[in-house]
């Protein structure tokens, strides 16, 4: 089951022609992942401060299928594809109504907040993410 977060395209997201600049799709994906974690009950600053872990993007593959434009209302989905001991594979899509504008696969690594070395994902996150699939 996918989590969906709404995004509005603002002028600052676009080029002079009113089309979303390609790198801004990554920002839309990131916002949705942050809100997905929040919906699971986890704030990223608390994970850093209390648990000593942060999630970093290790790899991302994205296919741009159609342009988003100024003032579009988009839906950005997040679905857990694979749950590892120290990583999460996330499937994401950016849609305008029924039209898929972009598809992405993101591998997140859980790392120690100070040393940036891989560590196990805290058990409460594993449990909540596993229940959300």
C-alpha positions as CSV (number, residue, x, y, z in Angstrom):
1,X,0.0,0.0,0.0
2,X,1.5,3.3,-1.1
3,X,1.6,6.5,1.0
4,X,0.8,9.6,-1.0
5,X,1.8,13.2,-0.4
6,X,0.4,16.2,-2.3
7,X,2.8,18.7,-3.9
8,X,2.0,21.9,-5.6
9,X,4.4,23.2,-8.3
10,X,5.5,26.8,-7.6
11,X,7.1,29.2,-9.9
12,X,10.5,28.6,-8.1
13,X,10.3,24.9,-9.2
14,X,10.2,25.7,-12.9
15,X,12.5,27.0,-15.6
16,X,11.6,30.1,-17.7
17,X,9.1,28.0,-19.7
18,X,7.1,27.0,-16.7
19,X,8.3,23.4,-16.7
20,X,9.7,21.8,-13.5
21,X,13.5,21.7,-13.5
22,X,14.6,18.1,-13.5
23,X,16.5,18.2,-10.1
24,X,13.4,19.5,-8.4
25,X,11.7,16.2,-8.9
26,X,14.2,14.8,-6.4
27,X,13.0,17.4,-3.8
28,X,9.4,16.3,-4.3
29,X,10.5,12.7,-3.8
30,X,12.4,13.6,-0.6
31,X,9.5,15.6,0.9
32,X,7.2,12.6,0.4
33,X,9.7,10.2,2.0
34,X,10.0,12.6,5.0
35,X,6.2,12.7,5.4
36,X,6.0,8.9,5.0
37,X,8.4,8.5,8.0
38,X,6.5,11.1,9.9
39,X,3.2,9.2,9.2
40,X,4.9,6.1,10.6
41,X,5.6,8.1,13.7
42,X,9.3,9.1,13.2
43,X,10.7,12.6,13.0
44,X,14.1,12.7,11.3
45,X,15.5,15.2,13.8
46,X,14.5,13.0,16.7
47,X,16.0,9.9,15.0
48,X,19.3,11.9,14.7
49,X,19.2,13.4,18.2
50,X,17.7,10.5,20.2
51,X,18.7,7.4,18.2
52,X,21.9,8.7,16.6
53,X,20.9,7.6,13.1
54,X,20.0,9.3,9.8
55,X,18.8,8.0,6.5
56,X,20.9,9.0,3.4
57,X,20.2,8.4,-0.2
58,X,22.7,5.7,-1.4
59,X,21.3,5.3,-4.9
60,X,18.5,6.7,-6.9
61,X,17.2,5.7,-10.3
62,X,14.6,8.0,-11.9
63,X,12.7,7.9,-15.2
64,X,11.2,11.2,-16.4
65,X,8.1,10.4,-18.4
66,X,6.2,13.6,-18.8
67,X,6.8,17.2,-17.7
68,X,5.2,18.8,-14.6
69,X,4.3,22.5,-15.0
70,X,3.8,25.6,-13.0
71,X,0.7,25.3,-10.7
72,X,0.2,21.6,-11.2
73,X,-1.1,19.7,-8.2
74,X,0.9,16.5,-8.0
75,X,0.7,13.3,-5.9
76,X,4.0,11.7,-4.8
77,X,3.8,8.1,-3.7
78,X,6.1,6.2,-1.4
79,X,6.0,2.4,-1.2
80,X,8.5,0.2,0.6
81,X,9.9,-2.3,-1.9
82,X,12.5,-4.0,0.3
83,X,13.4,-3.9,3.9
84,X,17.0,-4.7,4.9
85,X,18.8,-4.6,8.2
86,X,20.5,-1.3,7.3
87,X,18.7,-0.1,4.2
88,X,15.3,0.6,2.7
89,X,14.4,0.3,-1.0
90,X,11.6,2.6,-1.8
91,X,9.5,2.8,-5.0
92,X,8.2,6.3,-5.8
93,X,6.0,7.9,-8.4
94,X,5.0,11.5,-9.2
95,X,1.6,11.7,-10.7
96,X,-0.7,14.5,-12.1
97,X,-4.1,12.9,-11.8
98,X,-3.8,9.5,-13.6
99,X,-0.7,10.6,-15.6
100,X,2.6,9.3,-14.3
101,X,5.3,12.0,-14.7
102,X,8.2,10.2,-13.1
103,X,9.1,6.9,-11.5
104,X,12.0,6.3,-9.1
105,X,13.6,3.6,-7.1
106,X,15.5,4.9,-4.0
107,X,17.9,3.0,-1.8
108,X,18.2,4.6,1.7
109,X,21.0,3.7,4.0
110,X,20.7,4.0,7.7
111,X,24.0,5.5,9.0
112,X,25.4,6.6,12.3
113,X,24.7,10.3,12.6
114,X,28.2,11.2,13.6
115,X,30.4,8.8,11.7
116,X,28.2,8.3,8.6
117,X,28.9,4.5,8.7
118,X,26.1,2.0,8.1
119,X,24.2,0.8,11.2
120,X,21.1,-1.3,11.8
121,X,17.8,0.4,11.4
122,X,16.3,0.8,14.9
123,X,13.7,-2.0,15.6
124,X,10.7,0.4,16.0
125,X,11.3,1.7,12.4
126,X,11.7,-1.8,11.1
127,X,8.4,-2.9,12.8
128,X,6.5,0.2,11.6
129,X,7.8,0.0,8.0
130,X,7.1,-3.7,7.9
131,X,3.5,-3.2,9.0
132,X,3.1,-0.5,6.4
133,X,3.8,-2.8,3.5
